[in-house]
Amino acid sequence: MLLGARKISIHWCPRRPNLSLSHTPSTKLNSHISASLHSLCQVEELDDFLPWLERKASTKISSVLSIGKSAYGRSLFASKTIRAGDCILKVPFNAQLAPDNLNPELKALLSDDVGDVAKLAIVVLLEQKMGHDSEWAPYISRLPRPEEMHNTIFWSEGELEMIRQSSVYQETINQRSQIQQEFLAIRTALKNFPETFESITYEDFMHAYALVTSRAWGSTKGYSLLHNCLDY
């Protein structure tokens, strides 16, 4: 059981409509496995995200990759084997969502108690608020809603009681406390931008915070959403 999870899964998908097969280099597929997976993975193609990312990053994404929906949720599919060490996607830092994307005036109002995760959560909130007007809309629109996230910070008190004897219970309480403290620290600064953040609630911030902690990558430049290079 986890507070949240950062996970990249690639499913092997032969170039046939509506069929995807989970695959690792050591997997031997037989007709029984194929039939089982066929019933689990009916793929709906999503054609616009990767072309958008290519334009945004000014780079070329491997034609091996495609994105679609399956029984496992939104998935990344490969049409042939990806070998260890292959770089299948590069995104320069200037094409990533990072705390540097914050309005300088807002950033100057934030206290030292506000960390990079909270700052990046504010960036996500701003892009969400902009909707289709955001240049990041194809990415932001694909982030999961709170009810789609498997994170214990969203659990009810009754649900948390079921894991009170687990270390995850205290970790969840600690993380909720951290998010509350960060929200209190940024709330005053956000009030200086009512046209943008007036309707932002603690629940909105908690959702954005969870998106960052489950999906952002750390580097020498800090946290960012969309990683520099996916190596397998």
Secondary structure, DSSP 8 states (H G I E B T S, - for coil): --S------EEE--SSTT--B---TT----HHHHHHHHHH---EE--SHHHHHHHHHTS---TTEEEEEETTEEEEEESS---TT-EEEE--GGGSB-GGGS-HHHHHHS-TT--HHHHHHHHHHHHHHHGGGSTTHHHHTTS--GGG---GGGS-HHHHHTTTTSHHHHHHHHHHHHHHHHHHHHHHHHTT-HHHHTT--HHHHHHHHHHHHHH-EEETTEEEBS-SEEE-
